Amino acid sequence: MPNLASERQALSMADAHLLEARRRIARLEQMTEGSGHAGSEATAGALAALRDGLAAMEDHRRIILQMIADLESGRLKDRGPLGLR
């Protein structure tokens, strides 16, 4: 059951995961650029997978933000951490 505290915690975790994914992508891109060529197929595949994962994480973050907005506006009832409210 949704509650504001757990959704805010989920948002914090999502932000941390997004930051790490962006760091990994940037590092892999730097390594590829530094080598003077486009990199191997494996590197290209890894970058594509990381970018796909990043897009999925960004979608998940948007869902969390919408849930928070719905809870704050009263469109959804905050059930508390144990669903007891």
N, C-alpha and C positions, 0 to 999 in steps of 0.2 A: 504494500500500500504506500502511496506517495506521501512523503512528508518533507517539509521545507529543509530541515536539518540534514537529512540524508541526501537530498538533491543538491544542496550546497556542497556537501562533502564529495559527491560524485563529480560536480563541476570542477572542484579543486583537483581531483585526481585526473580528470580528463585534460585539464590544462597542463598538468605535469607530463602526461603521456604525449600530448601534442608537441610540447617543447622538446622532449627527447626525440621524437620522430623527426622534427625539423632539423635538429642538430645532426642526426644521423644522415639525413639526406644531404645537408650542406657539406658534411665531412666527405661523403662519398663523391659528391660533385667536385669538391676541391681536389681530391685524389685523382679523379678522372682528368680534370683540366690540367693538373700538374704533370701528368704523364705525357702531355703533348698529343694525345689522340683521344678518340671517342671512348676508348676502353673496350673491354671484352664483352661478349654476349652475356656472360655471367654478371658483370657489373651493370650492364643495361637492364638485365632482368631484375637484379636486386633493387635498382633505383625505381623501376616500374612498380615492383611489389611494395616498396616503402611509400611511394606516392599514392598507390591505391589504399594502403592502410591509413595514410594520413587523411585522405578524403573521407574514409569511413569514420575515423575518429572525429573529424569536423562535423559530419552529419550527426553523430551521437551527441556531440556538445550542443548542437542546435536543439536537439530534442530535450536535453536536460534544461537548457535555458527556457524553452517553451513550458516545460513542466513547472519550473520555478515561477514563471510569470502567471501561469494558471493558478498556482497555489496562493501567490501573493494577491491576486485579484479576487480570489474567492470562487473562481470557476470550478476549482477542485477543492475538496475539503481536506485540510491537513489532518491526517490520522495519527500523528505523533510517531515516535520511533517504533512503538510496538503495535501500532494500528488501533489504539484504544480510545482515541478521542472521538 
